[in-house]
């Protein structure tokens, strides 16, 4: 479809052919033309049912049907030559984003081994994969693959050399500048932690792209309890062969005390329509892989974007994965459907030692 979009007259002709085919009610022609990218029934705009008409003589209808079939075959061949069946995604610094078509070639990253939560606006980085929501200016989700080796510290990697930066892979009108968070009372909170990217300077730098940031309450959350949860994920990477971590924002409803109805309400940074939404909550889902013994363990957590006391039990925030899926509108680890997964918090105490907690906080504050 990439090359086809470069030739507007061709798309105009396809539209005329499609309408002509529907006029004579020739299904084969319609199906061939629609395969070139027109909205399908159930996807995009609803397909209108066209009633057949007897305004044309039968002999003329048969003639027109034959002509339309010939045109359709020619169009189908042209579409193939133009590369309509090429399935990939390209994003570039110029701001253009080509949507991922159906039957696309799978993206390559270790984090995606057991499935991808969604396929909208996906960007693959060195240390993580991110799906970005243009409407809220937050990531929909960020996914990491962590092992003992991936968490090893490369001596030449220096966090001080990394700076918050605009992500030029995002169309210009949806980009967030680092200054947007200044004097708002919110931190630029990493979703894929910088500490997880110590294995290379490139990975560290990419963790500071604004597509990996969400507005988070600072003291007591981003520089407090949230840091504890990030540290706990690294602890798990040392206990299992590998872990897969999915992190993202949530915009959850609360009950209106006056009306008794549920409402979604959250602050924004800046002025609409260019504002950045401030999530009400954040989720973190982990899949632990036990390759030697076989099997998997999972856990999911939902934390409010507010100050959380240090002595609060992490298990108080544990939530079933299917509940998080419904609230986030995502599907986690779909390639493991039907595979038994243990409750990770039954295998591990979902707590973090005080010393490790203080180390996590000190790193977060650097």
Order of alpha helices (4+ residues) and beta strands (2+ residues): alpha-alpha-alpha-beta-beta-beta-beta-alpha-beta-alpha-beta-beta-beta-beta-beta-beta-beta-alpha-beta-alpha-alpha
